[in-house]
Amino acid sequence: MFGLTKRQFLKKSKKALQDTGVQILSLKGLMNQVAFDQITIREAHRRLDVLRRDMEETFSVYEKINPPSKCFQLYQRIIKGLVLFFESIVLYSEYLQAKEGNLPADNLDKLEKTRENLESYQGVSLRLSREVDSMLRKK
């Protein structure tokens, strides 16, 4: 099978980064609702599960693309970023499970690690988005 052209690859990369941008906002909104007890833990689990499935879909679609050799490093950096964001979702799920079971031991550590990963991914995502946009503008 033939690989993608550079432009096709950049467009697919941009779409993956945009999709995760929406997912970040959803996760942050969910975190705020849980923090202020606006939703139940069960509802939070349900919404997080939907978010996790969306992220898995985004990742699996992006992972299957065949980037041009010139763009392979960018592809790897985006994959690493997507994994970092997915880790945030998993950590938050663990936090919710611990909170539901009243296990306070490392509960706050998981919440803090979730926030750190999320902030880290946002920085990575912003840099990658700018790089992709810059490369798309070049002809």
HELIX and SHEET records of a PDB file:
HELIX    1   1 LYS A    6  ALA A   35  1                                  30    
HELIX    2   2 ILE A   41  GLU A   63  1                                  23    
HELIX    3   3 SER A   69  CYS A   71  5                                   3    
HELIX    4   4 PHE A   72  GLU A  100  1                                  29    
HELIX    5   5 ASN A  107  ARG A  137  1                                  31    
END                                                                             
